[in-house]
């Protein structure tokens, strides 16, 4: 169904993370050439070695809080490929802390990685697409947190709300060039090394998901391939939510009767 991904050139940021790795594996298995970046160089190299990346694929460590580093990565894409066909802005951080305890520096770091970096990289890569007349697909990895506020992660939620608006903005402005821009919202997936979660937090979160489990690689991969492929050729500025219903409501109830019937 997604055979048109084969031979495409795809960029993935935050490639060494949990969701990032699922995206990378999915695109690799679909036959895409890959340009992968992450701040964790050793993890990035290990991933490339494990997948036996070769040919037109390459990896490059980048600091997404630094515009110069982002542009250097984009320039490398331009030199090697001329232009990418697919850009997946996946990198993001999820630090926890109450607003009254949050430093300005940490607030800025969250927005720098979650919002500013996707803006800069999309601007640079979309410019390459336009010049090379590539009708590409840009996918921003967002979250149901963009609509469902959560205590202790307010900056994260806010950054994802802004990312959704940025997605629609780029979608409007790039449509004339045949470039589609959409957001994919995976559900809860534990295991991040950047934003560590306790076992109690993981269990509590999964217990409240309407469909009763966390997100799988297949969940993310199927949605990603749809948005990256010609199957979604008439879709832009949209948000595809694959989170088991987590963002529409919670199973928590506040009464003695805990079950229906």
C-alpha positions in Angstrom: 0.0 0.0 0.0 2.9 2.4 0.7 5.2 1.2 -2.1 5.8 4.8 -3.2 8.0 5.3 -0.1 10.8 3.1 -1.7 13.6 5.3 -3.0 12.4 8.4 -1.2 14.8 10.5 0.9 13.6 11.0 4.4 14.9 13.2 7.3 14.2 12.2 10.9 15.1 14.4 13.9 15.4 12.9 17.4 16.2 9.6 15.6 17.7 7.9 18.6 14.6 8.2 20.9 11.8 5.8 21.4 9.3 7.3 18.8 12.2 8.4 16.6 13.6 4.9 16.4 10.2 3.5 15.4 9.9 6.1 12.7 13.4 5.3 11.4 12.8 1.6 11.4 9.5 2.0 9.6 11.0 4.2 6.8 14.0 2.0 6.5 11.9 -1.1 6.0 9.8 0.8 3.5 12.9 1.4 1.4 13.7 5.1 2.1 17.1 6.6 2.2 17.6 8.3 5.6 19.2 11.4 7.0 19.2 11.0 10.7 20.0 13.5 13.4 20.1 13.5 17.2 22.0 15.3 20.0 23.3 11.9 21.2 26.0 11.0 18.7 26.9 7.6 20.1 23.3 6.4 20.1 22.9 7.7 16.6 25.9 5.8 15.4 24.7 2.7 17.1 21.4 2.9 15.4 23.0 3.4 12.0 25.2 0.4 12.6 22.4 -1.8 13.8 20.3 -0.9 10.7 23.3 -1.3 8.4 22.6 2.1 6.8 24.5 2.7 3.6 24.1 4.1 0.2 22.6 7.6 0.3 21.8 7.3 4.0 23.8 9.3 6.5 23.7 10.4 10.2 24.8 13.8 11.6 24.8 14.9 15.3 23.0 18.2 15.7 22.1 20.5 18.6 18.6 21.6 17.9 18.9 24.5 20.3 21.5 26.0 18.0 20.4 27.5 14.7 23.9 27.1 13.2 23.9 23.4 14.0 20.4 23.0 12.4 21.5 24.9 9.3 24.6 22.8 9.0 22.5 19.6 9.0 20.1 21.1 6.4 23.1 22.1 4.2 24.5 18.6 4.4 21.1 17.3 3.2 21.2 19.8 0.3 24.8 18.8 -0.7 24.1 15.1 -0.6 20.5 15.0 -1.9 19.6 18.3 -3.4 16.4 18.0 -1.4 14.6 15.5 0.8 11.2 14.1 -0.1 10.1 13.6 3.5 10.9 15.6 6.7 9.8 14.2 10.1 10.3 16.8 12.9 10.2 14.3 15.7 12.7 15.6 18.3 11.0 16.9 21.5 11.6 17.0 25.3 9.1 16.5 28.1 10.6 17.8 31.3 8.4 17.8 34.4 8.0 20.7 36.8 5.5 23.1 38.2 5.3 26.5 36.6 6.3 28.3 39.8 9.4 26.2 40.0 10.4 26.5 36.3 13.4 28.6 35.3 13.2 30.9 32.3 16.2 29.0 30.9 14.3 25.7 31.0 11.2 27.3 29.5 13.2 28.6 26.6 15.0 25.2 26.1 11.6 23.4 25.8 10.3 25.8 23.2 13.7 25.9 21.4 13.6 22.1 20.8 9.9 21.6 20.5 8.9 24.6 18.4 11.8 26.7 17.2 13.8 23.8 15.8 10.9 22.5 13.6 10.4 26.0 12.3 14.0 26.5 11.3 14.4 23.0 9.8 11.1 23.2 7.9 12.0 26.6 6.5 15.4 25.3 5.3 14.3 22.0 3.9 11.1 23.4 2.4 13.2 26.0 0.6 15.3 23.1 -0.9 12.1 21.3 -1.9 10.7 24.4 -3.7 14.0 25.0 -5.6 14.2 21.4 -6.7 10.4 21.3 -7.4 9.9 18.4 -5.0 6.4 17.9 -3.8 7.4 16.7 -0.4 5.7 15.7 2.8 6.6 17.3 6.1 5.3 15.6 9.3 5.5 17.2 12.7 5.3 14.8 15.7 2.8 16.5 18.0 0.8 15.2 21.0 -2.7 15.1 22.4 -1.2 17.4 25.0 -1.7 20.2 22.5 -5.4 20.0 23.5 -5.4 18.4 27.0 -3.5 20.5 29.6 -1.5 18.5 32.2 -0.1 19.7 35.5 3.7 19.9 35.7 4.2 19.8 31.9 2.4 23.0 30.9 5.3 24.3 28.7 5.4 21.0 26.8 1.6 21.2 26.2 1.8 24.8 25.1 4.7 24.1 22.8 2.7 21.3 21.1 -0.3 23.6 20.7 1.9 26.1 19.0 3.4 23.3 16.8 -0.1 22.4 15.6 -0.7 26.0 14.6 2.8 26.1 12.9 1.8 23.0 11.0 -1.3 24.6 9.6 0.6 27.8 8.8 3.2 26.0 6.8 0.5 23.9 5.3 -1.2 27.0 4.0 1.9 28.7 2.7 3.5 25.6 1.1 0.4 24.3 -0.6 1.1 26.2 -3.8 4.3 24.3 -4.2 2.6 20.9 -3.7 4.3 20.4 -0.3 2.1 18.9 2.3 2.5 19.6 6.0 0.7 17.5 8.6 1.0 16.6 12.3 1.0 13.1 13.7 0.1 12.6 17.4 1.3 9.3 18.8 0.0 8.1 22.1 1.9 7.4 25.3 5.1 5.5 24.9 7.5 4.9 27.8 11.2 4.4 27.7 12.6 7.8 26.9 16.2 8.4 28.1 15.7 12.2 27.8 12.5 12.5 29.8 12.6 9.7 32.4 9.3 8.5 33.9 8.8 6.4 37.0 7.1 3.0 36.9 4.2 4.4 38.9 3.7 7.2 36.4 3.8 4.8 33.5 1.2 2.4 35.1 -1.0 5.3 36.1 -1.0 6.8 32.6 -1.8 3.5 30.9 -4.6 2.8 33.3 -6.4 5.9 32.1 -6.1 5.3 28.3 -9.6 4.4 26.9 -8.2 1.6 24.7 -6.2 0.2 27.6 -2.6 0.1 26.4 0.3 2.3 25.4 1.4 3.0 21.8 3.1 0.4 19.7 5.6 0.7 16.8 3.0 -0.4 14.4 0.6 2.3 15.6 3.1 5.0 14.9 4.5 3.4 11.7 1.1 3.0 10.0 0.2 6.6 10.6 3.6 7.8 9.6 3.6 5.9 6.3 0.1 7.2 5.5 1.1 10.8 5.9 4.5 10.3 4.1 3.0 8.5 1.1 0.7 9.4 -1.8 -2.1 7.7 0.1 -2.6 11.2 1.8 -2.0 13.2 -1.4 -5.0 15.4 -0.6 -4.3 15.9 3.0 -2.5 19.0 4.4 -2.7 21.0 7.6 -4.3 18.0 9.3 -3.6 16.2 12.6 -3.7 12.4 12.7 -4.2 11.3 16.3 -3.2 7.7 17.2 -3.3 7.6 21.0 -6.0 5.1 22.0 -8.4 7.9 22.9 -6.0 9.3 25.5 -6.5 12.9 24.4 -10.3 12.8 24.2 -10.9 11.8 27.8 -9.8 9.8 30.8 -11.1 6.6 32.4 -10.8 8.2 35.8 -14.1 8.5 37.6 -14.9 10.4 40.9 -17.6 8.3 42.4 -18.0 5.1 44.3 -19.4 3.2 41.3 -16.3 2.5 39.2 -17.8 0.4 36.4 -20.8 0.5 34.1 -23.7 -2.0 34.5 
